[in-house]
Amino acid sequence: MKKRFINRFIRLTILVALFVMLFQLFSSIFTPKRIDLPWNSTARIKGFYEIENNSLDVVFLGSSHAFCTFNPAVFYKENGIRSYVFGSEEQPLWLSYHYFKEVLKHQKPKVVVLEAFFISESKEFKRDGVNKLALDDIPLSYNKYESQQVAFEDNLEGLNPLYNYHDRWKDLSEADFEEPQVGELKGYTPLYKVTPKEIKFFEYEKKNLPGKSRLYLDKIIQLAKDNDIELVLAYAPYTINKLHNQHINQLAKIASNDDVAFINYVDSTLLKEINFNSAKDFENGHTNVHGATKVSTHLSNYLSLKYQFPVHTNLEDYERLTFKYYGKDSLKEINNFQDYINFLSKLDVYVAVTAMDAIDKEALKPFEILGSIINFKDKYRTSYIGLFNKHRSFVEESIDSLPLSILSYPENHLTIKMESASFKKGNHSRIYVNQKNHLDGKSKRGFNIIVIDPTSKEVLDVASFDTMKKDIKKWTRY
C-alpha cells in the first residue's frame, strides 16, 4: 500500500512538473517580445538574468526616469563600477520592492539606487498594461506571484499570460520561438532627441506620501538594511508640480530619519553644479543621452567616493557598452590599420568600406576578422565595397575591375550607399549615410572607412588608411 502511494506521488509530481514546464514554455512563446528601443521592457528584464551571479556593484530600480537617466556605461568608464538598471515603465514602489527581492535572488550589490519619482503614486493599482510590461518577463516564482497580487486588481490578469495573450497565435512569428538578443545596454534606454523643458522647484511645505507608496518605501528601506545593502534614494531631473515638490521634501525628511542617502536632481543648485541644461538635456520629460551622462557622471563619482568600490577593467561586455557612448574618442586614438579593424570586430557597429586608387597586391584578406571572404591578392587596382557588423553577423561586399555602387538598408531608418572606382575607372570613394556623403573631400588612396552606431544611426568615425605599403602592419591612418 505504501509503495503504491509513493509511486502515485512520484507520477503526480512528474505530471505537475511537466505541466509547469509546458505552461512556462507556452507563456514565453505567446508573450509579446518587446525588444525594440526605446521601450524595450523584454530586453531590459531578461537581460538582468544574463548577468553573472553576484557580479554587480550597483543596481538601479525605478521607472523610465531610472532607465533613461542612469547609464551603466558612464559608471563603468568613470569609476569601473559594474551596474544594471532593473526598471520598468511607471514602476510604482510596490513593484520596486518586489524587483528588489528579485535582485537579491541573483545579486549581492553593495548599493541599490531607487529612483523615486513614483513616490507620488496615489492609485492603489496601476493600469493593467503597465503591470504587464513590468511582470510579463519576470520568471515564474513565488515572488512573482506576490508581486502580481499586489499589482493587479484582477488577479487573473496577472497570473496567467496565456489568458492575456492566447489570441496572438495568428500573429506568432519565428522571433516568438527564439531567445532575443538582450542585455547589451545593461537596462539603459538612450534617448537622442532634444525637447526643451523648464525645471522649477519651489520651497513648498512637506506633505505625507500616499499610503501604499509610503508603506512600500518603508519596506524597501528595511529590506536594504536586512541585507546590509546601502540604499540611495534619487530623484531624476524632471519638470515637477507643487505636489511632487511637497513629496520630495517629505522624502528628504524620511531619508534623513532613516539614515538613507538622498540625491535630488531637481534641486537648482545641484543642476547648476553638474551643468545640466534643461533646454538641451531632455527628450519629452526624460533625460536624453547628454543629460544622462551629466547625472550619471555625478552619481558615479558620488557613489565611488562614498562606498569605495573595487575598480573593474577590461570587462568585454562593459567595454563594448562603453564604446557606444565614448566610441568617437576611442576610435580616433587608433592609427594602425590592424589595431583599428581588430577593435571594430569586438563592437556592435556597422563598418562601411570603399577602396580608392590602389590596394597593395599582397593585401590578402584585410577584413577577414569582420566576416569578409574576399582575397585582395593580385587585385592591385580594383573597385571594392564592404559593409560589416560582426556582432550581428552582417556582411555585404563586392569587388570588381569596374566601378561599384551598392545601396543597403541594414537597419530601420538607416540607409548606407557605397561607391568605389579604381584609379583607371574614376578614382573615387563615397559613402552616404542617410543620404549624406561622409567622405566628401575626405577620401584618400586606399581604404576609406565609416563607422556607424546602429542604435543612434550616428557616424562615429571617418578614417582612411594608406594601403600602398607592402607590410600590412605599417598601414597607417592619414
Secondary structure by P-SEA (a helix, b strand, c coil): caaaaaaaaaaaaaaaaaaaaaaaaaaaaacccccccccaaaaaaaaaaacccccccbbbbccaaaaacccaaaaaaacbbbbbbbccccccaaaaaaaaaaaaacccccbbbbbccccccccccccaaaaaaacccccccaaaaaaaaacccccccccccccccccccccccccccccccccccccbbbbcbbbbbbbbbcccccccccaaaaaaaaaaaaaaaaacbbbbbbbccccccaaaaaaaaaaaaaaaaacbbbbbcccaaaaaaaccccccccccccccaaaaaaaaaaaaaaaaaccccccccccaaaaaaaaacaaaaaaaacccaaaaaaaaaaccbbbbbbbcccccccccccccccccccccccccbbbbbbbbccccccccccccccbbbbbbcccccbbbbbbbbccccccbbbbbccccccccccccccbbbbbbcccccccccccccccccccccccccc
